[in-house]
């Protein structure tokens, strides 16, 4: 098989990390055929660092006005000449055998319609200090996904920085959804599964996943993106009694758990703006759930809203938990 790999890195104000990320690409035991960095309107020295490295390494630096990570990834995918795309976030780091490990199932060609190979990750903090080895071992999520239900009922925990994907599959399903600044990877990989492509999971850490307070994993835009994704899934997978009640039994409960958890935390912290937004999300999701949940939420809503700001916030949380019955 004539397999070529493009390393794709979206860059936005990533001066603190981009040098380490790129050097992990340079160290690959089986090098990438292309290295594409897309500057998404950075205002720091990140692009200058890339330019400096490009003087000694074959890096293609593309630029665009600030849009989003999805837009930057899409630009790189469309620009790439390779058959496969290896994504890397600006603050993550590949292990030296990352590409050699992930390309092996493609080379062996034992899985029909294979479009995605992904691995485990080690979690590090902002300074690169180890937090968790093989973090996916601690997550109650089946790998690889073998049913649509598995793709819809929980977060996928398929990280782009630990993935190698067939470019044509990405193009066929429509690239990343540029409305999303969070859940864009889940959205893409669900569509790849739904289109009939297969995936392989390798329980080997191939990437150091950096998690810290200001990382994209904790972006303030995540909640807004989550609701966009929720509505998209509700439209894409309506209830079908012959297969499953996707919306009412799987999608709505999943997103309700997430919105309610955010409401609870904001209530405890008395973070009123987050509390109000999270409760608004809870009410919107409740309207898509079963009749009793809709009725309880509507009936208790005025009381919960009055009690959630003040000394009786614990009572508000208890009433909300009763209303949605998680």
TACORWO-V997615 format. One record per residue. N is the residue number from 1. SS is DSSP state (H for helix, E for strand, L for the rest). PSI is psi as a letter, one per 20 degrees, with the letter a starting at -180 (NA if undefined). NEAR is the number of other ideal C-beta (glycine too) atoms within 8 Angstrom. Layout:
{{N/SS/PSI/NEAR} {N/SS/PSI/NEAR}}
This chain:
{{1/L/p/5} {2/L/n/4} {3/L/p/9} {4/L/q/10} {5/E/p/15} {6/E/p/17} {7/E/p/11} {8/E/p/14} {9/E/o/17} {10/E/p/13} {11/E/p/15} {12/L/o/13} {13/L/l/7} {14/L/k/13} {15/L/h/10} {16/L/h/5} {17/L/i/10} {18/H/h/15} {19/H/g/8} {20/H/g/9} {21/H/g/16} {22/H/h/15} {23/H/h/8} {24/H/h/14} {25/H/g/13} {26/H/h/8} {27/L/j/8} {28/L/p/14} {29/L/h/7} {30/L/o/6} {31/L/q/6} {32/L/q/11} {33/L/h/7} {34/E/q/13} {35/E/o/13} {36/E/p/14} {37/E/p/15} {38/E/o/16} {39/E/o/15} {40/E/l/14} {41/L/k/10} {42/L/q/12} {43/L/j/4} {44/L/a/7} {45/L/j/6} {46/H/g/15} {47/H/h/11} {48/H/h/7} {49/H/g/11} {50/H/g/15} {51/H/g/9} {52/H/g/7} {53/H/h/11} {54/H/i/10} {55/L/i/6} {56/L/i/4} {57/L/q/9} {58/L/m/6} {59/L/p/11} {60/E/o/9} {61/E/o/11} {62/E/q/11} {63/E/q/7} {64/E/q/12} {65/L/q/4} {66/L/p/7} {67/L/f/10} {68/L/r/10} {69/H/h/12} {70/H/g/15} {71/H/g/12} {72/H/g/16} {73/H/g/15} {74/H/g/11} {75/H/g/11} {76/H/g/17} {77/H/g/13} {78/H/h/8} {79/H/h/8} {80/L/q/12} {81/L/i/5} {82/L/r/11} {83/L/h/9} {84/E/q/14} {85/E/p/15} {86/E/o/15} {87/E/q/11} {88/L/p/15} {89/L/q/12} {90/L/h/13} {91/L/j/11} {92/L/r/12} {93/E/p/11} {94/E/q/15} {95/L/q/10} {96/L/h/8} {97/L/j/9} {98/H/g/14} {99/H/h/15} {100/H/h/10} {101/H/g/11} {102/H/h/15} {103/H/i/14} {104/H/g/9} {105/H/h/12} {106/H/g/12} {107/H/g/8} {108/H/h/6} {109/L/l/7} {110/L/i/4} {111/L/p/8} {112/L/p/4} {113/L/k/7} {114/E/p/14} {115/E/i/10} {116/E/p/16} {117/E/p/15} {118/E/q/15} {119/E/a/16} {120/E/r/13} {121/E/q/15} {122/E/p/13} {123/E/p/11} {124/E/r/13} {125/L/a/9} {126/L/h/7} {127/L/j/5} {128/L/j/9} {129/L/q/6} {130/E/p/7} {131/E/g/7} {132/E/p/8} {133/L/q/6} {134/L/m/10} {135/H/h/12} {136/H/i/11} {137/H/h/7} {138/H/j/5} {139/L/p/7} {140/L/m/3} {141/L/p/10} {142/L/p/6} {143/L/p/9} {144/L/r/9} {145/L/p/12} {146/L/j/5} {147/L/q/6} {148/H/h/10} {149/H/g/8} {150/H/h/11} {151/H/h/12} {152/H/h/12} {153/H/i/7} {154/L/r/8} {155/L/q/5} {156/L/h/11} {157/L/l/9} {158/L/o/13} {159/L/p/11} {160/H/h/10} {161/H/i/12} {162/H/k/12} {163/E/q/14} {164/E/p/13} {165/E/q/13} {166/E/p/12} {167/H/g/13} {168/H/h/7} {169/H/g/13} {170/H/g/13} {171/H/h/10} {172/H/h/7} {173/L/i/11} {174/L/j/6} {175/L/a/12} {176/L/q/12} {177/L/o/11} {178/L/i/9} {179/L/i/6} {180/L/p/14} {181/L/l/12} {182/L/p/13} {183/L/j/11} {184/H/h/13} {185/H/g/11} {186/H/g/11} {187/H/g/13} {188/H/g/13} {189/H/h/14} {190/H/g/12} {191/H/h/10} {192/H/g/15} {193/H/g/11} {194/H/h/9} {195/L/i/9} {196/L/j/4} {197/L/q/12} {198/E/r/10} {199/E/q/15} {200/E/p/11} {201/E/p/9} {202/E/o/12} {203/E/m/9} {204/E/p/7} {205/E/p/11} {206/E/i/14} {207/E/q/16} {208/E/o/13} {209/E/o/13} {210/E/o/14} {211/L/p/10} {212/L/r/9} {213/L/h/5} {214/L/j/4} {215/L/r/11} {216/H/h/9} {217/H/h/6} {218/H/k/9} {219/L/q/9} {220/L/i/4} {221/L/i/8} {222/H/g/12} {223/H/g/13} {224/H/g/9} {225/H/h/14} {226/H/g/14} {227/H/h/11} {228/H/g/11} {229/H/g/13} {230/H/g/11} {231/H/h/8} {232/H/g/10} {233/H/h/12} {234/H/h/12} {235/H/h/6} {236/H/h/6} {237/L/m/9} {238/L/r/8} {239/L/p/8} {240/E/n/8} {241/L/h/5} {242/L/h/3} {243/L/g/5} {244/E/q/9} {245/L/m/9} {246/H/g/14} {247/H/g/13} {248/H/h/11} {249/H/h/8} {250/H/g/13} {251/H/g/14} {252/H/g/13} {253/H/h/10} {254/H/g/11} {255/H/h/13} {256/H/g/14} {257/H/g/9} {258/H/g/9} {259/H/h/14} {260/H/g/14} {261/H/h/8} {262/H/h/12} {263/H/g/15} {264/H/g/10} {265/H/g/10} {266/H/h/13} {267/H/g/12} {268/H/h/7} {269/H/i/7} {270/L/l/9} {271/L/n/8} {272/H/g/8} {273/H/g/6} {274/H/h/11} {275/H/g/14} {276/H/g/8} {277/H/g/9} {278/H/g/14} {279/H/h/13} {280/H/g/8} {281/H/g/15} {282/H/g/15} {283/H/g/10} {284/H/g/9} {285/H/h/13} {286/H/h/14} {287/L/i/8} {288/L/j/10} {289/L/a/12} {290/L/r/6} {291/H/g/5} {292/H/g/7} {293/H/g/12} {294/H/g/11} {295/H/g/8} {296/H/g/12} {297/H/g/14} {298/H/g/8} {299/H/g/7} {300/H/i/12} {301/H/g/10} {302/H/h/6} {303/H/g/9} {304/H/g/13} {305/H/h/9} {306/H/g/8} {307/H/i/12} {308/L/i/13} {309/L/n/8} {310/L/a/6} {311/L/i/3} {312/L/k/7} {313/H/h/13} {314/H/h/6} {315/H/h/8} {316/H/g/15} {317/H/g/12} {318/H/g/8} {319/H/h/12} {320/H/g/16} {321/H/g/10} {322/H/g/9} {323/H/g/14} {324/H/i/14} {325/L/l/8} {326/L/NA/7}}
